[in-house]
């Protein structure tokens, strides 16, 4: 599974679309309110099978506060207040909140909660559930995945009638994406009692009670079966009545099922995709928009004396032939990244190409890498030994790391690749139990700010042995923190300047080493299933691991044979 949103903390961005008051919001397909979810009356029926490599069998835990599993529950079962489409100018679709209104100084937002919505156990959804969800994050800080009560300055969450009011200590409009779009609303009658109330962050949520289009029915280690929620609040939806989600241990079997039409929704790398997949059937298609970076994350904690050494990190970045990694490792399906961390061409307006070239990172420079390592006493005949952790079954990552390993060997670094089960790898990554890690940041957004803040803000890290939210490398730079904090109140021109300044620290300090640009892996079959997101109609991020986008996709899909 390629989750592109594993743990987001206090995402700050002034989204133009969030300036709306209590008027009709445009939906992600350009239509108004509830009609944004519909493309006309359709009959119910059909099954969609997802082929997305998890790298292990399912734990059958659907806790929306657990970043190791929540992308199998949020979107499918749990829903947010508002869906914000990061691929389409931050267009909004009202979900559990049918509207909202800010006060004059943007320190308070009032959501009007949708009426007539039920949890999938039949109990009514109310504004109290929304307030409970936000207050739970205050009571149990480990559930506050977006640091709303700390960095964002949330001070109260109250419910009265069909209104929910969030009050902040400062202007909070830039945090809208986090609290409206990414927070999954949970039922008070489940999370407010018993084991769930005692440990909401670690509780094993085997039968999730949500408002979403599907229910888990049943889950086994080898397959999650989702069945349509018969009381779903969107009239007539979902059209698809069943979703099968087998647990693939590596990409090979998943890709074969996609190529043969056994699975219709794919979300991983397919080597030689044209011959292996696209040429197999005119119904097979792909569209994978670039959004983030796949990077090497060095451990910068002083206890890791080698990887916390700037010269070592610089040598790593100079030695890697990113174009070769792109060509051989991922068949050119993911573009080469750059040391500034700015994804191009998606965010070209923020990219300082001259700064990358001035630092010598515009092309591989093995000679400079050798020189730096030589100053530390290492050489090809006396190599520096390093280990890098990655997720087993990700064949594209394995192929990429094989290229990287060869690049590094030539300059005097002996790299050992450790393939680990997904949850094991993530556990070690979060707690800092590694030297190098090959992984992608998990939150995309309308500007590079989202990823840069995730990677670099010290508020997102933690002491060794404790879970770091996203700054896994444990980078700490007060100047970078100040710049990232300023972004929220800056105008658009200054925001662009801030991003360029922060990306300069990526170049100077090499806290993370981007290798290739991470795309939303997406393959889809149109023989029987219609309604897929496309480049021409990007109503949601298309990969099956994106949340809450999966909910948008699942409520658009329909079976042609059922019509």
N, C-alpha and C positions, 0 to 999 in steps of 0.2 A: 504494500500500500504506500502511495506517495502522498502523505498528508501535506497540504500546503498551508495549513494553519494549525500548528501544534500548540503553541502557547504564545498568545499575544499579550503584551503588557502595555497598558496606557498609551494606546495609539492616538497620536495627536495630529489632526489635519483639518484645516478649514475647508470643508466640502461645500461647494456652492449650493448643492442641492439641499443641504440641511438648513438653509435659511428659510424654508417654507414655514408659514404659519398655518392656521387651521383652514386651509383650502384644499382643494383636490390635489393629490400628489400624482405625478405621472408614473406609470408603471414601467417595468424594465423593458417592455416591448413598445412603450410610447403611448399606451392607452391609459384610461383613468381608473383609479381605485380597483374594485374587484375585477373589472373587465381586463385588467393587466394580466390576470392569470389565465385568461381564456382566449382560445382561437376559434370559438364557436362550439355549438353542441356536438358532443361526441358520445359514442356508446362505450360502455365499460367492457373490458376484457383484455386478455393478453398477459404475457410474462416477459420481463426483462431480466437477463442474466448478466451480472457484472463480472468481468475478468480483470481483476486488479490484484497484483501480488502483495500479500500481507507478510510473507516470509515466515509465517508460523500459523498454527491452527488458532481458531477463535477462542477467546476466553469467555465469551458470552457475558461480558460486562459492558453495559451501555451508559455508564455514569457520565453525564454531560460535563462534570467538573474534572474528569480524569483525562488528561491530554493524550494518554496512550491509546484510548479507545473512543474518544468522543466523536470522531468523525464517522463512526458507524451509527451514531444516534442522532446527532444534531442535523436537521434537515429531513432525515427520514422520520423521526419520531418527535423530537423537540424542535421548537421554533423560536425565532426572535420577534421583537416588536416591529421592526422595519427591515426589509431587505434592501441593501445598497449594492448596486451593480458596479463593481470596480472596473469592468471592461467597457462600460458605456456611460462615461461622464457622470459616474456616481448617481445614476437614475435610481429612484426609490420606488419600492412596492410596499404598500401598507400590509402588514401581516397581523400579529395579535393586537397591534395598535392601529386603529383605522385612521387616526390623525394625531397631530401633536401641535403644541404652540409654545414658543419661547417667550419669556418676559423681555423687557427692553434691553437689559444689560447681559442677557444670555447666562444668567446665574440660576435660572429655574426653567424647567421644561415640564409641561403638563401633557401627558399622553391620554387620549381617550381610548379606552380598551374596547375591543370589538365585542359586541353582545352575541349571545347564542352559541358561543364556542363551548365545546365539551372536551374534557380529558378523555382519553380512549378507554377509561374504565367507567365512563358514563357520568361522572361528576362534573358539575359546571365549572368552567374557568372564569375567574373573576379578577378584578383589579388587585385584590388582596394577594393573589398568587404572584403578581408582578412585584409588588412591594416586598413580599416575603423573599423572593429570589435575590433582590438587591441587598436586603438586610442580612440575609444569610452570608453574603460575601463579607460583610462587616464582622459578623459574629465568628466566622471561621475564615480567617484571612487567606488560607491556602486555596479557597474556592474563588477568591477574587483574582481570576486569571488575567484581568486587564488593569489591575492596580487602580480601580476606580475610587476606592476609599482613601487612597494615599496620594499618588501622583495626580490623579484627575481632580481631587478635592471634593468628592461626593460627601455631603454632610447629612442628608436625610432622604428617605424614600417612604412616602406615605400614600395611602389609598383612601379615597372617599367616593362612594358610588362607583361610577365607571371611569373615574379619573385616577391617574397615578402621577404623583408629583415628585420629581427629583430635584433637590436643591444642592447647589455647589458653592464653594467658598470663592470661586473666581469664574470668569467667563468660561463656559464649558462646551460651547458649540463645536470646537475642534475634536472633542471626544465622542461625538455623536456616533461615528462609525463603530466604536467599541461598544458603547452601552446599548445602542439601539439595534445594531446589526449582528454583533457577535455573541452577545449574552443570550444563552438559551433559557427560556422561562420554564421553571419547574413547579410542580404542584405542591402546595403547602401540606396537603393531607398525606402526602408520601414522604417528603423530605423534612417535614416538621415533627415527625414522631419516630419512635423505634430506633433501629440501628442506623437508618439513614440520617436521622437528626444528630446522633452522637458523632458520626464520622462521615459527613456528606462528601468529603473529598476522596475517601478510600472505600466507601460502601460499594459493594458489588451489586449493581443495578441490573438484575437478570431479566426482568420483565418491565421495561421502561413504560411509564405512564406519561404520555405527551399529548400534544394537540395536533401533531403532524399528520401527513397523509397516509402513513403506514404504521402498522404494529409489528412487533417482533413475534413471529409465530411459525415455527419454533426456532431456537438457536441450538446448534450442535457444534462441537469443535471443528467439523468439516464444512459447515454451511450455515449461513444466516438466511432464514426465509422471512421476508417481510410480506405481510398481507394488507390489502387496502383497508384503511380505517373507514368503516361504514358510516360513521357519524362525523366525518371530516367537515369542517365549517365552510369550505369552498364548494358551492353547489355543483353536484355532478362529478366532482373530482375525488380522488385521482381516477383517471381513465384506466391506466394499467392496474391490474388487480393483484399482481404478485411480482416480487423482486427476489431473485435468487442471488446469493453472494457467497460463492464457494471460497474456501480458504486455500489459495494457491501458495505453495511454498517457494516457488521461483517463477521466473517469467516464462520459461519454455512452455509448460502445459497451458498457461493462461493465453499466451500468444497463439498457440495451436487452436484452442477453442474459439478464439476470435476469428482466425483465418478461415475456419471451417463453418462459421456461422452458428456454432453452438452457444456462443456468448455474443451479446449485441453491444455491450458498453465496456470499452477497454480504457485503462488508465495507466499504462506503463510503456516502457521503451520496447519497440519491436525492431530488431536488427534487420537491415535490408527490407524495409517496410513496403517498398513498391512491389518487389517480386514476391515476398512472403505473404503480404496481406492485401494490398490494394489491387494487384492483378488477379487475385483469386476470384473476385466477384465485383461486378459493377455496383453492388450494394454496400461494399466496404469503403469507408471514408475516414479521413483523419483531419484534424485541425488542432494544433497545439500552440496556443499563444504564449510567448515568453513573458514571464512575470517577475522572477527572482533570480538568485544565483545558487548554484551548487558549489560549495566551497570547502576548503580545508580549514578547520577551526583548530588553531594551535592553543594549547593550554598555557595561559599567560600567568598563572599563579606562580609566585616566587619559588614554591616548592618544586616546580618543574623547571629546573635551571636551564635545560637545553632549549625547550620551546619558548620560554619566556625571554630568551636572548634575541634581540632585534636582528642581529646579523644572521642567525639561523633562519628566521622567518623571511628575511630579504632573500637569502640564498634559495629558499624553497620557491619563492615567487619568480625569481629570475630564471630558475632552472626549468620550470614547467613550460612546455610547448602547448599552449592552450588550443591553438588551431589544430594541432595533431590529436589532442584529446578529443576535440569536437568531431574530427573526421573519423578517427578510428574507434574511439570509445562509444560514441552515440550516433555514428553514421551521418554526421552533419545535421542531425535533427535538433540539436541544441547548439546555438552559436557559442563561439568562444567568449568568455567573460573578460573583464579587465580589472586591474588592481584598484581602481577607484570605487568599485562596487556598483556603478551605475549601469543598469540594464539598457543596452542599446539594440535596435533603434527606438525601442518603446519610450525611453526617457531621454532622448537626444538633447533636449533643451537644457538638461542639467549636467550634461557630460562635458568635462574639460579635457578634451583630447590632448591638448598641448601639455597639460600638467602630467598626464600619464607618460607622454613621450619624454618630457624633461627628466623624469625620474628613471627613464630607461626601461619602463615596463610595457612599452608598446610592442615589443617582440622578445622572444627568449634571449637570454644573455648568459649562457653557461660559463663563459669565461669569468664574468663578474661573480657568479655564484661560487665558482672554484676559489676565487681570490678571497671572498668573505669566509668561506669554510677553512681555507688555508690559514687565515689569521687566527682561527680557533684551534688549529692543530689537526684538521681533518683533510683527507684527500682520498681519491679513488683507491689507493693502496692501503689507506688507514681510514676507512669510512666511519661516519657518524651513524650509529644504529638508532632507528626510530620505528615506532609502531603506530599504525593508523587503524582506527576502528570504523567499521561500516556495517551495513545491514545485509545479511545473507539473502541470496535469491535475487538481488538487484544486479542482473547481468550487465547492464549498461555501466553501473558504477564499478563493477569488477573490471570490465574492459577498460574503463577510464583510468582506474588505479593501476592497471598493468602498464599503461603508457606512462603515467606519472612515475611509477617505480623505475622504469627504464631511464627516464629523464634524470631522475635523482641519482641513480647509480653512476651515471656518467660524470657527475660533479663531486661525488664522494659521500653520498648518503645511501645507506642500506635500509630500505623501507620494507617492513613486514606488515602485510595486510591481515587484519583480524576480522573475519566475517562473523557477525553475531546475530542472534535472533533479534527482531525489531525491538521488543520491550527491554531486552537486556542492553542493547546498544543505547537506547534512549535513556535508560536508567543511569548508565555510566556517563553518558554525555552530560546530563543535567547535573549530576553530582560532581563532575570534574575528574572522574576516574579514567583519565586517558592522557596521552601525549598529543596526538593528532586525531581529529575526527573528520570524516567525509560526510557532509550532510548539507541540507538546504534550510535556510531560514523559512519560517512558516507563515508569514503574513504578508500578503501582497496588498497593494493599495494604489490609488491614483497618482502617487508620486513616489520617488525613491525614499522619501522620508521614513515611510513605514518600515522598510527593511533595515535601513541604517539605524533607526532608533532601536529596533529589536537587537541588532548585532552589538551596538556600541554603548548604549546608555547604562551607566552603572546601577541604576535602579532595577535593572533587569537581571542582575547577577546575584550571587550568593556566596557565602564562605564555602570552602571545599567541604564536601560531604553533604551539603544541603542542596536542594533542587534550585538551580538557576532557571529563571523563567525563559530566557532566550539568549542572554549574553553568556553563553556557555564557556567561552574562552576566558571570561572574568577580566575583561578590559575595563580599566578605570582611568578616565581622563576628565578632570573638572571642566576644562575648556570645551570639550565636546559635549558634556552634559549641559553646559550653559547654552551652547548654540542650539541644541535640540530642544531645550526648554523654551528658548526665545521663539522658536518656530510657530508656536500656537498663536501668538499675538501679532505676528509679523504680516505685512502685506505680501502680495504675490511676488513682487520684485525681490524683496528681502528674503522670502522663503527660498527663492531660487539661489540667491547668494549663500544662504546658510547651507543648503544641500551641497553646493560646490565646496564650501569651506570644510564641511564634515568629510566629504569624499577625499579632500586633501590629506586628512589625518589617516584615512585608509591607506593612502600612498606612503605617507611618512612613517607611520607606526606599524603598518602591516599587521593589524590585529586579527584579520581574517584574510584568507587568500582565495578570492573567487577563481573558479576554474572554467566552468561553462555556465551559460544562462539556463536557469531552470524553467522549463515550460510546463504548462498544464497538459500532461499527456492525455490524449483523447483520441480514441478510435470508436467509430459508431457504424452500425449496420442498419440500413434503411429498407431491407426486404419487407419486414412487417411493421417495424416501429418507426413512427414519424414524430415530429415535434422537437427534434434535437437542436441544441444551440449550434450556430454556425458562425463563420466569420462575418457573414452578411447580417446575421441576427444574433449578436452575442448577448443574449438576455441573462446569462449567468456564466460564471467560470465553469468550464465543461467537464473537468475531471471528476470521477466518482469519489475522490477523497476530499473535495472541497466542501466546506460547510459554511453557512447554511445553504449554499448554492445547490446542493443535491436536492433540496426540497423544491426549488424552482424547476429544476430539470424534470423531476418526477411528476410534477403537476402539469407539465407541458406535454409529456410523452403520451402517445396513444397507439393502439394496435390497429393497423390498417384492415386486417381481416375481421375485426370486430365491427367495422363501420357498415 
